[in-house]
Amino acid sequence: MQLRKELLEIKCPVGITQNVIAGKWKLVILWTLKDGVMRFNELLRALPTIRQGYLTLQLRELEQDGLVHREVYREVPPKVEYSLTDMGIKFLTVIDKMFEWGTEYLEFMKSKDTK
């Protein structure tokens, strides 16, 4: 695994985090993989509005950045599984906090609608 060299040039930890998770689907992919190993088509079914090519791109970037592991089994037909790396699992604590905040924000917005 070779991490992107441009990440080393970013001096701000928040900027690094933003760069790693930038992408419409990356957070959702990581959240989906929290329950364990999934094959590509399982991910595609779990995220029905994502285009296949975009899922491939996002998974490659997450793999390159060390958050997702891709395991290829040499069989016919080829079998590929995706899972979170240790760093990806650590990032789930950030996503959990985002989930909490999003839930609170949704309630906040609903309460403003009823006033």
C-alpha positions in Angstrom: 0.0 0.0 0.0 1.4 3.4 -1.0 -0.2 6.3 0.7 -0.7 9.5 -1.4 2.4 11.7 -1.1 0.4 14.9 -1.3 -1.1 14.1 2.1 2.4 14.5 3.6 2.5 18.1 2.3 -0.6 19.1 4.2 0.5 20.5 7.6 -2.9 20.8 9.2 -4.4 17.5 10.7 -7.9 18.7 9.9 -6.9 19.4 6.3 -5.5 15.9 6.1 -8.7 14.4 7.5 -10.8 16.4 5.1 -8.6 15.4 2.1 -8.8 11.7 3.0 -12.6 11.6 3.4 -13.4 14.1 0.6 -15.8 12.4 -1.8 -19.6 12.1 -1.8 -19.6 8.5 -0.8 -16.5 7.8 1.3 -18.1 8.3 4.7 -21.1 6.2 3.8 -18.9 3.5 2.5 -16.9 3.4 5.7 -20.1 3.4 7.8 -21.4 0.5 5.7 -18.2 -1.5 6.2 -18.4 -1.1 10.0 -20.3 -4.4 10.3 -17.7 -6.4 8.6 -16.3 -7.7 5.3 -18.4 -7.1 2.2 -18.1 -8.0 -1.5 -18.3 -5.3 -4.2 -21.9 -6.3 -5.2 -23.0 -6.3 -1.6 -21.7 -2.7 -1.2 -23.4 -1.8 -4.5 -26.7 -3.2 -3.2 -26.3 -1.4 0.2 -25.7 1.9 -1.7 -28.3 1.7 -4.4 -27.9 5.3 -5.7 -24.1 5.1 -6.3 -22.8 4.4 -9.8 -20.6 1.3 -10.1 -17.7 3.2 -11.5 -17.8 5.8 -8.7 -17.9 3.1 -6.0 -14.8 1.6 -7.6 -13.1 4.9 -7.6 -14.0 5.7 -4.0 -12.9 2.3 -2.8 -9.6 2.6 -4.5 -9.0 6.0 -2.9 -10.0 4.6 0.6 -7.6 1.7 0.0 -4.8 4.0 -1.1 -5.3 6.1 2.0 -5.2 3.1 4.3 -8.7 3.0 5.5 -10.0 0.1 3.5 -8.4 -3.3 2.7 -9.1 -5.1 -0.6 -8.6 -8.8 -0.6 -8.6 -10.5 -4.0 -9.1 -14.3 -4.1 -7.6 -16.1 -7.1 -10.6 -18.1 -8.2 -13.0 -18.2 -11.0 -15.0 -16.1 -11.0 -12.7 -13.7 -9.1 -13.8 -12.8 -5.6 -13.0 -9.5 -4.0 -13.8 -8.5 -0.5 -13.5 -5.2 1.3 -13.0 -4.5 5.0 -11.9 -1.7 7.2 -8.2 -1.5 8.2 -7.2 -0.7 11.8 -7.0 3.0 10.8 -10.5 2.7 9.2 -11.8 1.2 12.4 -10.3 4.0 14.4 -12.0 6.5 12.1 -15.4 5.0 13.0 -15.3 7.0 16.3 -15.3 10.2 14.2 -18.2 8.9 12.1 -20.1 7.9 15.3 -19.7 11.5 16.5 -20.9 12.8 13.1 -23.9 10.4 13.4 -24.8 11.8 16.9 -24.4 15.4 15.7 -26.5 14.7 12.5 -29.2 13.1 14.6 -29.3 16.2 16.9 -29.2 18.5 14.0 -32.2 16.7 12.3 -34.2 17.1 15.5 -33.2 20.8 15.7 -34.4 21.3 12.1 -37.6 19.5 12.8 -38.3 21.7 15.9 -37.7 24.8 13.8 -40.2 23.6 11.3 -42.9 23.2 13.9 -42.5 26.7 15.2 
